Amino acid sequence: MSGPRLAGGPARRDALAALADGRVIAVPGAGGYQLAARLDHAGLLARPLGSVVADSAVHVMVGTRGQALGLASEWTNEARLLTDRMWPGPLIIVVPAGHDGPAPAGSAAVVSLTMPASRALRALCREGGPLAAAGLRHADGRPLPDPGDVTAWCSGDEIALVLHGGTCAGPEPTVVDCTVSPPVVRHVGARPESYVDAALMMGRRRRRWRATRDDAPTGDGDRRPPRFRA
């Protein structure tokens, strides 16, 4: 493993090549650095890494909304409202997993999805496909917030490349379970629970306003024609 490299041009090409070869890379994320691999190689995230470990909970990073929709069997209006307002950013939503798409955790019934704030990571996901990811931690649970930590504490060639994204100290992503209604915040991180409540409430208000507007009488006494919504 070489030293950290800026997540641009040549480094992204090398990262794509490593992922295609079935190797793992380290990428910056909310709260610390993470291991990442292609979905069909997600099992690599559980391999020993010297004196650090990867979280057992795996999430999937996407570069586009279409990639997220392709991994879910159901995308509720509540999931749409939350991701419209908080993606890209430190929000993980849990949705029912699609039956036809690749499953990052075997036959898991749900999939945890996020769209990273980093443009470089979104570009990587757009070009190479969604990536399975897991946070890197010391044995005592402390995250690895600096790219130098990854090269210092990980041994051998288990990690092909470290993408430099600066220091990642701070809260981890907020996790919202959208398999239930109303959604439930499973972990409060960088986005307070009040943000989640506000996003859902504002979305419901807008829907009621649109319904009232569409049903309001026009000047000639007729109702407004229904609006087409894509």
Stockholm file with secondary structure:
# STOCKHOLM 1.0

chainA/1-230         MSGPRLAGGPARRDALAALADGRVIAVPGAGGYQLAARLDHAGLLARPLGSVVADSAVHVMVGTRGQALGLASEWTNEARLLTDRMWPGPLIIVVPAGHDGPAPAGSAAVVSLTMPASRALRALCREGGPLAAAGLRHADGRPLPDPGDVTAWCSGDEIALVLHGGTCAGPEPTVVDCTVSPPVVRHVGARPESYVDAALMMGRRRRRWRATRDDAPTGDGDRRPPRFRA
#=GR chainA/1-230 SS CCCCEESSHHHHHHHHHHHHTTCEEEEEETTEEEEEEEGGGGGGGGSCBTTEEECSSCEEECSSHHHHHHHBSCCCHHHHHHHHHHCSSSEEEEEEBCSSSCCTTTTCSEEEEECCSCHHHHHHHHHHCCEEEEEEEETTSCBCCSHHHHHHHCCTTSEEEEEECCCCCSCCCEEEECSSSSCEEEECCSSCHHHHHHHHHHHHHHHHHHHHHHHSBCTTSCBCCCCCCC
#=GC SS_cons         CCCCEESSHHHHHHHHHHHHTTCEEEEEETTEEEEEEEGGGGGGGGSCBTTEEECSSCEEECSSHHHHHHHBSCCCHHHHHHHHHHCSSSEEEEEEBCSSSCCTTTTCSEEEEECCSCHHHHHHHHHHCCEEEEEEEETTSCBCCSHHHHHHHCCTTSEEEEEECCCCCSCCCEEEECSSSSCEEEECCSSCHHHHHHHHHHHHHHHHHHHHHHHSBCTTSCBCCCCCCC
//
